[in-house]
């Protein structure tokens, strides 16, 4: 594709670089390109979610620590889904004019594939950490090396799927809709546990 921001290799390279950098310094979104900025925003939420999920499993830290981690998970997960939608809106703005009532709609959107690639980038980083551990057994390293290979293959498969979808959207042979998540559990007007609660 002519637009480098639409190249899956560009997107995954960005996610991989940010994953490594953010483990050493504060998460900052700096991309000026509109799509890549949204990719970074989405990846920041997945990065934060990953580590809050770790915190939520710390039984040694007490109720308050775990409670705060769980609430942070809810907040970041909502924001993560918001940025999936924003990526899809941006891409629909680029390709939507090519879609007609007869265009076959793909079940998975580009934004959701980019989100999956974001998560796979985190899995790759942390699995590589396990492979590189000097205190781990040979069996552990062997198992993690195998898993790392599977993760890398999944990334390549997802990159190919994203590229194929974007190319098909470009010529109008395939399309997608912007699917709004309509998360109900965070909305006090839609979650019965919130609007029916007794004082």
C-alpha positions as CSV (number, residue, x, y, z in Angstrom):
1,X,0.0,0.0,0.0
2,X,1.2,3.5,-0.8
3,X,0.2,4.8,2.7
4,X,2.9,3.4,5.1
5,X,0.6,3.8,8.1
6,X,-1.7,1.2,6.5
7,X,1.2,-1.3,6.1
8,X,0.8,-4.1,8.7
9,X,4.6,-4.3,9.0
10,X,4.6,-0.7,10.1
11,X,1.9,-1.2,12.6
12,X,3.4,-4.3,14.2
13,X,6.9,-2.8,14.2
14,X,5.5,0.2,16.1
15,X,3.7,-2.1,18.6
16,X,6.9,-4.1,19.2
17,X,9.0,-1.0,19.7
18,X,6.6,0.6,22.1
19,X,6.3,-2.6,24.1
20,X,10.0,-2.7,24.7
21,X,10.3,1.1,25.3
22,X,7.4,1.3,27.7
23,X,8.9,-1.4,29.9
24,X,11.7,1.0,30.5
25,X,10.0,4.4,30.6
26,X,6.6,6.1,30.9
27,X,3.9,5.2,28.3
28,X,3.7,8.2,26.0
29,X,1.7,8.4,22.8
30,X,3.8,10.4,20.3
31,X,2.8,9.3,16.8
32,X,1.6,12.2,14.6
33,X,0.0,10.1,11.9
34,X,-3.8,9.9,12.7
35,X,-4.0,6.1,12.3
36,X,-0.7,5.3,14.1
37,X,-1.7,7.6,16.9
38,X,-4.9,5.6,17.4
39,X,-2.8,2.4,17.2
40,X,-0.5,3.7,19.9
41,X,-3.5,4.7,22.1
42,X,-5.0,1.3,21.7
43,X,-1.7,-0.4,22.5
44,X,-1.2,1.8,25.6
45,X,-4.5,0.4,27.0
46,X,-3.5,-3.2,26.2
47,X,0.0,-2.6,27.8
48,X,-1.6,-1.1,30.9
49,X,-4.3,-3.9,31.0
50,X,-1.6,-6.6,30.9
51,X,0.1,-5.3,34.0
52,X,-3.1,-4.6,35.9
53,X,-4.1,-8.2,35.2
54,X,-0.9,-9.3,36.8
55,X,-1.6,-7.1,39.8
56,X,-5.1,-8.4,40.2
57,X,-3.6,-11.9,40.8
58,X,-1.4,-10.7,43.7
59,X,-3.0,-12.5,46.7
60,X,-0.2,-11.2,48.9
61,X,-1.1,-7.5,48.4
62,X,-4.5,-7.5,50.1
63,X,-8.1,-6.6,49.1
64,X,-7.6,-2.9,48.5
65,X,-4.7,-3.5,46.0
66,X,-6.6,-6.1,44.1
67,X,-9.8,-4.0,44.1
68,X,-8.0,-1.0,42.6
69,X,-6.4,-3.3,39.9
70,X,-9.8,-4.6,39.0
71,X,-11.3,-1.1,38.6
72,X,-8.3,-0.1,36.5
73,X,-8.9,-3.2,34.3
74,X,-12.5,-2.1,33.7
75,X,-11.5,1.5,32.9
76,X,-8.7,0.5,30.5
77,X,-10.7,-2.2,28.8
78,X,-13.5,0.3,28.1
79,X,-10.9,2.7,26.6
80,X,-9.3,-0.1,24.7
81,X,-12.6,-0.9,23.0
82,X,-13.2,2.8,22.4
83,X,-9.9,3.0,20.4
84,X,-10.8,-0.1,18.4
85,X,-13.9,1.8,17.3
86,X,-11.9,4.9,16.6
87,X,-9.5,3.0,14.4
88,X,-12.4,1.4,12.5
89,X,-14.1,4.8,12.1
90,X,-10.8,6.3,10.7
91,X,-10.4,3.4,8.2
92,X,-14.1,3.5,7.2
93,X,-13.5,7.1,6.4
94,X,-10.8,6.0,4.0
95,X,-12.5,3.1,2.4
96,X,-16.3,3.4,3.1
97,X,-17.0,5.1,-0.2
98,X,-15.9,1.9,-2.0
99,X,-18.5,-0.2,-0.2
100,X,-22.0,-0.8,-1.7
101,X,-25.1,-2.6,-0.5
102,X,-23.7,-5.7,-2.4
103,X,-20.3,-5.6,-0.8
104,X,-19.6,-8.6,1.4
105,X,-18.9,-7.5,5.0
106,X,-16.0,-9.0,6.8
107,X,-16.9,-10.4,10.2
108,X,-13.8,-9.0,11.9
109,X,-12.9,-5.3,11.5
110,X,-9.4,-4.0,10.9
111,X,-9.4,-2.3,14.3
112,X,-10.1,-5.6,16.0
113,X,-7.2,-7.3,14.1
114,X,-4.9,-4.4,15.1
115,X,-6.0,-4.9,18.7
116,X,-5.2,-8.6,18.5
117,X,-1.8,-7.8,17.1
118,X,-1.2,-5.4,20.0
119,X,-1.9,-8.2,22.5
120,X,0.3,-10.6,20.6
121,X,3.1,-8.1,20.7
122,X,2.8,-8.2,24.5
123,X,2.7,-12.0,24.6
124,X,5.8,-12.1,22.4
125,X,7.8,-9.7,24.6
126,X,6.9,-11.5,27.9
127,X,7.4,-15.0,26.4
128,X,10.8,-13.9,25.2
129,X,11.6,-12.8,28.8
130,X,10.8,-16.4,29.9
131,X,13.1,-17.8,27.2
132,X,15.9,-15.5,28.3
133,X,15.6,-16.3,32.0
134,X,18.9,-17.5,33.5
135,X,17.2,-19.0,36.6
136,X,14.7,-21.2,34.7
137,X,15.1,-24.9,34.0
138,X,15.9,-26.3,30.5
139,X,12.4,-27.8,30.4
140,X,10.8,-24.4,31.1
141,X,12.9,-22.6,28.4
142,X,12.2,-25.4,25.9
143,X,8.4,-25.0,26.5
144,X,8.6,-21.3,26.3
145,X,10.7,-21.4,23.1
146,X,8.0,-23.5,21.5
147,X,5.3,-21.1,22.6
148,X,7.3,-18.1,21.4
149,X,7.4,-19.7,17.9
150,X,3.7,-20.2,17.9
151,X,3.1,-16.6,18.9
152,X,5.4,-15.3,16.1
153,X,3.5,-17.4,13.6
154,X,0.2,-16.1,14.9
155,X,1.5,-12.5,14.4
156,X,2.5,-13.3,10.8
157,X,-0.9,-14.8,10.2
158,X,-2.7,-11.8,11.6
159,X,-0.5,-9.4,9.6
160,X,-1.5,-11.3,6.5
161,X,-5.2,-11.2,7.4
162,X,-5.0,-7.5,8.0
163,X,-3.2,-6.8,4.8
164,X,-5.6,-8.9,2.8
165,X,-8.6,-7.1,4.4
166,X,-7.2,-3.7,3.8
167,X,-6.3,-4.5,0.2
168,X,-9.8,-5.8,-0.4
169,X,-11.4,-2.7,1.2
170,X,-9.2,-0.6,-1.0
171,X,-10.8,-2.0,-4.2
172,X,-14.2,-2.5,-2.6
173,X,-14.3,-6.3,-3.0
174,X,-14.7,-6.6,0.8
175,X,-15.9,-4.2,3.5
176,X,-16.6,-3.9,7.2
177,X,-18.9,-2.1,9.5
178,X,-18.0,-0.1,12.5
179,X,-19.3,-2.3,15.3
180,X,-20.0,-0.4,18.5
181,X,-19.3,-2.5,21.6
182,X,-22.2,-1.0,23.7
183,X,-20.6,-2.2,26.9
184,X,-23.4,-2.4,29.4
185,X,-21.6,-3.2,32.6
186,X,-20.0,0.3,33.0
187,X,-23.3,2.1,32.2
188,X,-25.4,2.8,35.3
189,X,-28.5,3.0,33.1
190,X,-27.9,-0.4,31.4
191,X,-26.4,-2.5,34.2
192,X,-29.2,-3.9,36.4
193,X,-26.8,-4.5,39.2
194,X,-26.3,-0.7,39.3
195,X,-29.7,0.7,38.6
196,X,-31.5,-1.8,40.8
197,X,-29.1,-1.7,43.7
198,X,-30.6,-0.9,47.1
199,X,-29.2,1.9,49.3
